[in-house]
Amino acid sequence: MVGLIYELYSTENPYQFYVGSTEVGLERRMRVHFCTAKLRPQQLVYKCLNHYDKGTWRIVLVEECDKTGVELKKLEEFWRVTLRAPLNKLRAYRTPEEANEQHRKADAKWRDKNRAYKNKRCLAKYYENHEANKKRSRDHARIWRADNPEIVRERTRKYRKKQNIFPFFRAAQARAAFQLKIST
């Protein structure tokens, strides 16, 4: 299969051009561009396609090669950079490392942009339900204590025993407090 690198421009403004690649032929690629221009009018190349009359557009062969797929995209990227195509806003080919780096930057930008909104939304939801959750939790604990008095007694006993690990220290504190009380 033959790969083609082409330049797409309007005769009304030949300095605004697009460099692309195709494996299907130039005329068919031109028709696909016009169909896509209706679907994606916000992209720069398609804004220009919609702005100028359809009859003014020309597609010119830049290079014919026997490359396809990734190799064709690499060649398109070479011509895009060499010709400095103003309507190409995206790169034709990126290495996997470049793609990962671009995704990382886009994700970081999105997180920074949406952090305040997300935090505000989460806090509002938290405070909206906070009092109701607190009351529900207290009610649930009270019911559980009523249903499990033996477990509550055992846990209370263990807690108090743990608090009296150093009974001589507590006794010394009590004596000091008593002495202070007597002396005053």
Secondary structure, DSSP 8 states (H G I E B T S, - for coil): --EEEEEEEETTEEEEEEEEEESS-HHHHHHHHHHHHHH-TTSHHHHHHHHS-GGGEEEEEEEEES--HHHHHHHHHHHHHHHT-TT--S-S---HHHHHHHHHHHHHHHHHHHHHHHHHHHHHHHHHHHHHHHHHHHHHHHHHHHH-HHHHHHHHHHHHHHHTS-HHHHHHHHHHHHHHHHH-
